[in-house]
Amino acid sequence: MVYDIDKRLFTIEFVDNVNDFNPHTRLICGSVLSYSEDTVDEDYDDDLIDGIIDFSWNEPHKTLVVLTDKKEIILKLGQPPFGESVT
C-alpha cells in the first residue's frame, strides 16, 4: 500500500500468493480527497508485511475503507477506485 500525497493517489498491490509474492493486481484510488488511518493493533511487529483483511467501497459516500492486520484506513475519493492487471 502506497499513498502519494502529492499526486493524491493511493495504491494497493495484490500478490498471487504469500510464498512467491508475484504481483498480479493493483487497486488504484485516484483523486483522494481525504485520508485517515487508525492503528488497531499497537503490538504489531513493524518488520512484518501488513496484510489486507478486507476492503469495501461505499458508492453513495465515495468512501473506501481498508482494514489491515495493523490499521483501518478510510479514504474519501473523488472517483471510484479501479483495478488493473500487473503482468
N, C-alpha and C positions, 0 to 999 in steps of 0.2 A: 504494500500500500504506500502510495506516494501522494502527498498533497503539495502542489506547486502553487504557492500563494500568489506569486507574480502573474502567472497565467490563469489563476482561478480554476485549476484543473486537478481533479482527484482521480487517481487510477488504482485499480486493484488488478493484479496479475495472478491468474489461477494456473496451477501446475497439473500435470497428468496424474501424478501420484507422489506420495511422500518419500518414496525411495529414490526416484530418478530426478524429480524436480525439473522436468522439461516443461517450459511454459506452453500453454495451449489456448488460453482465452484471456482476454483483457476486458475489464469493465471500465468504461470511461465516463466520467461525470464532468462535463464542461459547464461553464457559467455558474460556478459556485458562488452563491450569494452570501452564505454564512456557513461556518464550520465550527462545531463544538465537539469536545470529547470529554468523557468522564471515565476515570480509571475504576474498573470494577474488581480488580484483583491486585492489591498493593504488594503482595508477596510473590508475584510472578517473576521468574528469572528473565532479566532483560537480554541474556545471551541466547535465549530460545526464540525461534520464529513465532510470531504472533499469528495463530490460525484463526480463520473466519468460522464462526459458529453459524451465523445467519445474517442475511441482509434482506431488507424489504423496501419496496418503492411505494410511496403513498402519492398517487397521481393528483387527487384534489388539492393536497397541500404542497406538492412538488418537493417532497422530502424523502431522502434516502437515509435509512437507519442501518448501520453496520455494527453487528455485535461480534467481538473477537474474544479470544481467551483472556485478554487483559483489559479491554476497554469497550465502551459504547461510543460510536461516532454518529453524529447527526449532521446531515448536510441539507441545506436549503438550496435548491437548484433552479436556475432559470429555464432549463430544458431537461427532458427526461434523459437518464443515463442510457448508454448503448454499449453493445458488446462487439468485439472483433476477434477474429481468429488470429492466433500467433503461430506462424509456421516458419 
